[in-house]
Amino acid sequence: MKTLGRTGFPVTDVCVGTSSLGNHPRHGSAAERTEAAVAAVRAALAGPFNFLDTSNEYGHDGGSERWIGQALREAGGLPEGFVLSTKVDPVVGTADYSGDRVRRSVEESLERLGLDTLPLVHLHDPEKISFEEGVGAGGPLEALVDLRDQGMIGHLGVAGGPIGLELKYLATEVFDVVISHNRYTLVDQSAEPLIEDARRRGVAFMNAAPFGGGMLVKGPDVTTNYCYRPASAEVLGRVRKMQDLCSEYAVPLAAAALQFSTRDPRITSTIVGMAEPDRVPGTARLARWSIPEEFWERVLPLAAGGNAGLVN
């Protein structure tokens, strides 16, 4: 367990992500799709990880939160010691990121999840508006702080893509947690300045998408995209060399990718999407896989190539 920054919450080094839960392709009737999604949440609640992350916009009409809420009702509420975080979002398809919208987003999440308060809420994808709009009067940050002060929210986080923008939000000294995605992996370590800034401030850093959208699970010959964009020949070549090393040491590429994140003491928790019940024990196996130090000595120089030439 690690402490989630200034929140004081003890959390596991892996956090169950539910973006894929909300958007996972499922067959069958609506009832069957719901049951499959809720089963995945049940597995998460009963599994080895005590941390689950979701968002107002994950899944059609807030499906992810609704399915989590159903599983929580079955369990009699949030299990003791379990930490749940969600995110505020504009209405899908709109640019409304006003303070009023943020308040509605929180109200929707409370209703779907069946909770009286939200332990941790992130300002999600703040790059959808300018920083000035984000921190200005009547904007989302003002509303989040007010909701926190009212007790509807326990702690605030920011979750986004552009590193420079997240650094600006951390400088407001409002946030206890920051999430970055796809920017601290075996392929791309551009989140390094944000990780260091968070460490200096005592803000918990959460690393999302350690598999880069699938390449670092399936390999570059199956998935040629990284972070949903085409990867260059240089990047594909580096990942193939990593894959060869993994074969030499009998280490799954996914285990190396996950532990690249979890072995870093500056990273409090790593978010891994789990849309099926068997992903929970499967991810636990990857997190525990024995990887010799010699492997890291050989693979880290390959990772240090960074994101140069990432996109064709």
Buried (B, 14 or more C-beta within 10 A) or exposed (E): EBEBBBBEBEBBBBBBBBBBBBBBEBEEEEEEBBBBBBBBBBBBBEBEBBBBBBBBBBBEEBBBBBBBBBBBEEBEEBEEEBBBBBBBBBBEEEEEBBBEBBBBBBEBBBEBBBBEBBBBBBBBBBEBBEBEBBBBEEBBBBBBBBBBEEEBBBBBBBBBBBBEBBBBBBEBEBBBBBBBBBBBBBBBBBBBEBBEBBBEBEBBBBBBBBBBBBBBBEBBEEBBBBBEEEBBEEBBBBBBBBBEBBEEBEBBBBBBBBBBBBEBEEBBBBBBBBBBBEBBEBBBEBBEBEBEEEBBEBBEEBBEBBBEBBEE
